[in-house]
């Protein structure tokens, strides 16, 4: 299933993409693509719905594919070649940080360069959306706790992140720094989350071209590991790290200034397109 949320910001309706590419309204089945709607029983009920009986929607905007996100958890330096281009060692354990949930926006919404930013950067990442919650989840059971997967752009301001006191969060949680979607693709449609190609272009130039097969820590390990430090609830999003090719790693470094178009995607999970502009 490819689940969506469509409509104006703050007024999104739950929807699903049918096999003919039509967007169908799920409002009669679930209130939102969020919380309990992501539990296994709810996902099964959606999968058994005759989509032809649901009204189609003319889409004017695609919103974030998950609503009411409780935690937006990120894994840093999870590709060894990205760690190298960042000048940082490959971590012995997953690096965990949080993005503010207020950073979440739709996959094609504008990305805003914060005031006084000099080093706004891009990061295409595989997003993991939790279905069944839990704590101290065994790695062998971890994928059973996943509702599905999505594309994430972990937009980052490197000066704020690295040079302004040592806490990553301040460079990660600016408004519009978390486009997610276009779809939440259900777990059953992703045969192997460690075999997905992912890419990112700026103004048509390919900067990132990688595969989740080169992750240092795979999805199952990440879900299990994170659950040791915080319980996971339905609708939590885990962004699993980025392959090499970020702006910080270019020679010389290349950052977003405003006026660019960023396009990114993951095999089977769809693509995003963002206009970049300065914040007012």
N, C-alpha and C positions, 0 to 999 in steps of 0.2 A: 504494500500500500504506500501511496505517496500522499501524506496528510499535509494540509496547508492551513494557513489563516489569511483571509483576504479582507480588504476594506481599509478604510481610513485608519490612521494611527490611533489606537485606543478604542477603536470600534470594530476590530476584526471579527469575522465570522469563521467558524470551523468549516473546512472544506476538504475534498479529496479529489485527486486527479484520476479520472476513470481510464479504461484501457484505450479509449478513442481520443484521449487528450482533452476531454471536456472537464471543466471544474464543476463539481457537484456540491451543493449545500448540505453540510452535515448537522445543521442546527437542530434538526428533529431527532438526532441520535445522541449527540453530546453537546454540552454547553460551550465547550472550548477544547482545543487541543492542549490540554493542561491537566495536571493533578491526576485525579482518579480515572480520567479518560485514557490515561496511558498505562493503567494496570493491565495485566494479561487478559483478564476476563473482558474488559472493555474493548481492548484491541481486537479480541476474537469476535465480539459482537459487531464491531465495525466491518470486519473482514467478511462477515456473513450477510451483510446488507446487500440487497439488490440495488445497485447504484442507479439503474435505469429509472427507478421510482423516485429519485431525488431530483429536485429542481436544479437546473444548471445556473451558473453565475457568470455574468460578464465582469471580468476582473479589471479593476482600475488600479489596484495596488496589491502587491503581495506583502504581507506582514511577516514578522518573525514566525517561524514554523512551530514554535512552542510559546505558550502564554503563561503568565504567572510563575515565571521561573524563580524558584527559591534560592538556588545557588548556581553561580556561573563559575565553575572550577576550571583552572587551566594547568597544564603540565608544561614546564619549561625545559628547553634544551633536550628534547626527546628524539632528536635526530643527530647522530654523532657529527655529521658534516656541517650541520647548522651550528652546533656548539663550537666547532673549529672556526667557522667564519666569524663567530661572535667573540673569539678569543677566550673562551671559557672551557674548562675541562668537562668531559663527558661525566654526568652525574652517576654516582654509585647507586642512588635511590632516586625515584621520581621527585622532581622539584614541583611543589604545589604552590600556586598563588590563586587569588580570586580576582575576577573582574566584577565591577559593579553591575548589578542587573539593570541599572538605568542606562548602561552602554548599549543594551540590546536594541537593534532596529531591524527593519526589513532588509532582505538581500539586495534590493535595488535602490534603497534610500541613499540620499547623499551622505558622504562621510565628511565631517566638519573638522578642519584643522583648528586645534585649540588656540586661543590667544597666547602669544609669546612662544609658540612652538617653532622649533628649528629642525626637528628630527622625527617627523611623523612617518611611520614605516608600515609595511604590510606583512601579513603572515596568513597564508592559506592553511587551514587545519581541518582535520576530521573531527566533527562533533559527535559525542555519544550522549544520547538522551536516556535517562533512567526511567524504567517502567516500574518494576517491583523494587521497593525500597529495602533498606537493610543496613546493618552494621556488621563489621567483621565477616564480610562475605568471603567465602573460599574462592580461590582463583578458578577452580574447576567448575564452580557454579556461576561465575561472574556474568557470563553472557546471557544467562537466564534472567538477569536483572535489567537488561537493556531493552528499551522499547524500540529504539531505532537509531538511525544515524543521519547527520546533516552536514552541510558545508558551513564553516565558520571562517570569517576573516578576523583574526586577532590583531586588529589595528593597534599600534603601539607608538608612543612618543618616547624615543630612546633617551633624550636628555632628562625628561621627567622620571623615566624608569631607572636610569643608571647613575645619573649625575646629581640628583636632587635629594640625597639623604639615604639612598640605599634600599628603599622599599619599592618593589616593582609595581605595586598596585596603583600608585599615582600616575604612572605612565601607561596604564592599561585600561583604566575605567572611565575615560572621558566619554561624554555623550557621543553616540554613533560609532563607538569603537568596537561594537560587537554585532555586526550583521550576521544573522543566522537564517538558513533556508537556501533555496525556496521551499523545499519539502523536508518533512520528517519521513524518511524511508524506513519502513518497518524492518525489524531485524531479519525476518524470514526472507527478505529480498536481497540480502547481502550475504553471499555465500561465505566470504572470508574478509573480515575487516582489515586483515593484514596483507591484502592483495589489491589495493585500490590506487589508481594513478591520480595524482593531484597536481594542479598547475595554477599559475597566476601571471597575468600580463598587466603591464602599465603602458597605456597609450599604444597598444598593439605589440609591444616588445615583451617577449617571454623572459621572465625573471626566475620563476620557480617552476620546476618540472621534476617531480619526485614520485615516490611510492611509499605507501604505509608499510611496505615490507621492510623498510630500513629503519623503522622505529627502534629506539633503544629498549623501550618497555611497551609491550603490546597492550591492546585494549583490555583483555581479561585481567592482566596483571594490574593495570592502572585502576580499574574499578575496584578490585580487591584491595589494593594498597590504599586508595583514598578512603575506603570504608573503615579502615583502622583508625582514622583520625577524626572522622565526622560521619554521622549516619547519612545515608543517601535517601532522598525522597523522590516520588514520582515527579518528573518534570525537571529535575536537576540536569544541568548540561555540563559535560566535561569536554573541554577542548584539548586535544591530545598532542599538541606540538606541531612544529612546522619544519619542512625540509629546507635545504639551503636555497639561497637566492634572494634573501631579504635585502632591503636597501642598505642597512648597516654593513652588510658584507660585501658591497660593491667596492671597486677600486677606481676612483674615489667613491666614498659613500654617497648614495643617492636617496633623497627623501622627497616626500610629497609636499608640494608648496600650495596647491590649489590650481584647479583647471584641468587636472589629469582625469582620465577614465581608467578605473581599475576593474579588471575582469578576472574571475577565478572560478574554479570548479573542481569537482571530484567525480571520478568515474561512477556512473549510476546514480549519483546524488544530486545532479543538477548543477547550475552555474549561477553566479552573481554578477552584477554590473553596477558599479558605483561611480557617480560623479563626485569629485573631490573639490571642496570649496572652503574658504576660510569661515570660521565661526564669526558671527556678528558680535 
